Every structure is written in structure tokens, then in C-alpha cells.
């Protein structure tokens, strides 16, 4: 089963000296700052005071009551670390009536991950004569900020080891408060601090890096990427400069061998590169239309002004599907499938969900369609960071310094006054700042209460952004069998579940892996499968693509890791958030316009390289520059 990114605060432990507890755990270790929530005993009582007659129905009602109590206290079933049951006239014959509702509470929504400690206490009677069952819980919620630390538990830059879990208290008054610890927020905080401004960064999740997620393999040496993977020395100078600044080595993307492509009819072909794909052996007209589709998109994208959105033709301000229909191409099934493949692969959404202007603007920001889908000197998939892209994020966080970067700190409210703002976390911590930089994804703005509310135009735009539906599965092998077979490791399909893939091996580390992307509508269907079936679907699809002569090698897997980005809290999707038709042309300028003392950053708010690390870095620099210019001028209310 593929491991998910683990929650950092709670570790459930089973002793090998005891029988397998199966649906509960032997012990729990709760580390770090947080809130413990204790509930009183909940019986199976309806709101009107009545009780169901049977034991099983009372258990169901009591479990439902417990879930309501947890929600009222700001917790969820996944936060439960201990359950205690009180059962009248207990016997093993009624065990199923107890276990089934409790398992449903813990697993139906969140997956079989949490197995809280349990204790069952048989009793002759309860406080209410009609009551046959009572349940109480202890839950742990990461509701208090704690400083970001390196994975080994040390503060960065050689600071002292954390002692007895006593963490520095965040400064209550700062010059700049940055919301979001992705690349954009880290860059903004770093720039502000370098300018001499007292800066604190609050990250809602348990780690920094945002959509970058580098993971050390369990099966051997080497690092794989479950998120952002590539940079470019030539076209992405800002993020490449960070690798040089922090002494991080890069390696060129492997480019030798043939690509495998699966068409809409299921036919599998080998091609030397994406430009020479054989779309149809028997239908030259279809091939010509697909080539025309790519040409029209490339040409239209090149004509976009990524800093002047109102120049886009009004009659073309429609969805991508409608735009291609205007070009008299969408009636062809293969063209429709190619169009779906492009929008899903590039922004994680379907053609009927994505605005044509936004899609073309996004492509232009990435130096064109050819750049986005290729490797090499000018391709978006040019270089990999040997230690993983997350090493850039950790280096930035280390530079910002101990006590200035805090994780487990989701924002609840931002209240602006005549000058400055007050920011309150969901755990109740309050900060006052002269300036606030929002560097979280726009689709998560709705988690924050703004007072005064965001301006109407900005609110209209950000309330309609949709995060991409994206997942990434990295499959590791003992050898690069595809290279031996003359394949480059790029497998793409119009049918799915695999959308596209890349070779992400590191030969010096003897780490051989393929990274598979599942995106758009096919990802939504794939998400509905359980973890083992998701693995099986990708592995068997790959076996189909390579044919029976290599299928055994496909199935001889060393390790599987995956992330379903749509399920990652406070992110909600990847690689970016898309915008539908009729919005960018009208409100594009509002995306980056400061609102009083509130400034806006994030990869999706970049001019160049939206949705990429480069865009995140440059967007963070832009927002920091706005703040620095105002605060250093001595006029904190200028913007």
C-alpha cells in the first residue's frame, strides 16, 4: 500500500509482543504543540431525550453524538487518539454492533489510517435507565503554532536542540507576517527579513515547501519527488539561483530513447518525441486536425500579453472546449481527447472547466507549449535537484531563522485597521503586523475571515478559482529496465489512468524510478479507488503500454509512493488553481493588487511560470518588494 504524507503529531504504536489489535492501537505518542480535547460520555440519546430500543441502534446514535461534539470543539474523527466504551450487559455476541459504527466513524471518510486506543468497560447499568451504551473520547488537534525544525528535530543553523518540547513563543508584533510556507511565502519572508524587517511566517501544514515534497526512499538510498520536480538554468533564473546560493547540485533530465503513446483507440505506438506522434495510421485528416490544434494553441498563446488581460478578444473569452469549437475542430473525437489531455496535464482541469484566456496565458507564462511539454535546455523539465526541490525550501526556512517560521498555524481571521492588521490563528494566537503577505493558494482564501471583506472584484475572482485535480505516483525498481529496452520513460495515454510520465531516476544513488501523473477527470475516477487498486490500475496500465515482453518487469516493483494532491489539506490540488471564462479579462489586474495592508503572492499569481517553482519564487519577490518599498519609505499606509 502506498504511504501518504504522514501527519506529524500523532504516532500510533503496536507492540510485537502482543496479539495484533487489528482495529485499534496499543499506544499513542503525541508530539509537539497542540490542543487536547476531552469529551464527556455520550449516550445513544436523540435530541428529544428518547433512546433507541436496541443496543446496536444506541451505539450508532452515540457515535453520531460524539462526532457532533468533536466538531463543536474544533476536532474531527481523524483527531481521536483514545476511545472508552461503557457497555451494559456486555457479551461478545453484540461485538459487531459496537465495532461496525465505530469503524465507520473512523474510516469511511478518512481511510484506514487512524486506529485510536480503546478501552471497553462492562457495567451493570448507566446513569440513564434506558441507556445501554456510552462512549467518550480524547482528541488531539494541532491548533497551536510550533517552530519549523529540520527532520532530525534540531533547530536550523546549528541552534540548540529543542529541549523538553519548550518552543519559542511567536512574536506578537512584527513588521511583516507571511501566510503560507510554500516557495512563494518562504521567498517573501526571506526577502523581507534580509531588508531588516521583523518577519514571521505562518504555515498551516506540518511542513514547509507547499507543493514541493521530496521523500527519502525506504527501500534504499535516493530521494524521489511527490511534488514539484524540475527547474531550468536558462528560462528559470530565480529558482536556479537559489540552488547555486545554497550549493545544491542539479542533474539533467534523462532524454535518451523512445516515448510510448496510447491513442484514443487504445493503439500503442513508439515515437522518438512528442512532435512526431502518430495520431492515426489510417486517418490523415485526423492527424492534420490534431497537428492544427497544437499549432493554434501555440500561436494563440504566443500572442497573449500576460500583463494586459483586457486586450483578449471578447468573443474568444469562452472555455477551452468552446474555443476549439470556434476553430471547427472539436467535433473530432481524437481532437477532443487531445484537448482534454492537454488541459488535464497542464492545469489539472477539463476543457469545459478551463477558460481559454487563462489556458493560453498560462502557456505563454511558461515560454510556450513546446517548453512546457519538453525537457532539454529550454524545456520545463530540464534539471532535477539531486537532494530534491524541498531542500531549497528547507534552506530558505533555515536562512529565515529559528523562531520565525511556524508550522501548524492555519489562519482564522485577518482584521485590518487604519494602519496594520491583526492576524489570528485557529489556535487563538494573535499577531499584529504592519503588512501581511498572503502566499497561500487562492482556493484556500475561503478558509480565512477577512475584515473588511476583500474588494468585490478580487473576491469575485478568487472565489471562483479551482485547484487542479492531480495525483502523482512514483514507482521504484531495482533497475532501469525501460532504458535497457530503449525507452526514455515517457508514457502518455489518452485513455488513462496514466496521463503522462517521466524517468526520475538517479543512477549515482542506484535509484531507478518512473513518476506517473494522473490528472483531470480520470484522476477524479482514480481517486475513488482504494490505495491497492490505485497502484494496481497504474501498474497494469503501464504493463499494457509496454507489452507482454516487458510486463513482468513492470510488475516487479520495489517501492510505490503517491500523493493525491486534491486530498492535501490547505492545498486542495495541483499544479495550480485554474480560472474559468469571463474572469481574467475583467478582473485579472485585481489578482495582485494590494488591499490596504494586505499583499498577495503565490505561484498562481506570478507573471512568468505560473504554477511552477520559478513563478512562486518571483511572485514572493514581487510581494516582498511592494512591502519593503512602503515600510522603508516610512509610510505604512501608502498602499
HUBEL-V367950 format. One line per field, one symbol per residue. psi: psi as a letter, one per 30 degrees, with the letter a starting at -180 (. if undefined). A space follows every 50 residues. Layout:
psi = ???
This chain:
psi = kkkljkkfekkkkkkffllkfdgalelkkjklkakkkkllkklhklfgfl kleleeeeeeeeeeeeeeeeefgglleffkfkkkkjkkhklffgeefeee eeeeeffeefliekilkkkkjklelaekefkfkkkllklkkifkllkkll fggkklhgllkkkhhjkkkkkeklekkkjkgaeeeeeeeeeeefggkjkk kkkeagllfbgkjkkkkffallklkfbkellkeefieeeeeeeeeghkll kkkkgklllkkkafgfkklklflffgkjekffieeeeeeeeeeeeeeeee effkjggifffkkefgialeeeeeefghfffkeeeeeeeeeeeeeefgll effkkeeeeeeeeefggleeeeglaaeglfhekkkegkfffeeeeeeeee lkgfkklhikkekjkkaekalkkklffgkkkkkekkjjglkffgeffkjk jlllleeeeeeffgkkkkjklkkkkklflieeeeggkfgjklkfelfkel llkhljeeghjjlkkkkklbeeeeeefflleeeeeeeeeeeeeeeflfff eeeefikekkklkjffgjkgefllfaklkalgeeeegeffefkljcgklk alefglekhkgleeeeeeeeeeeeeeeeeeeffgifge.
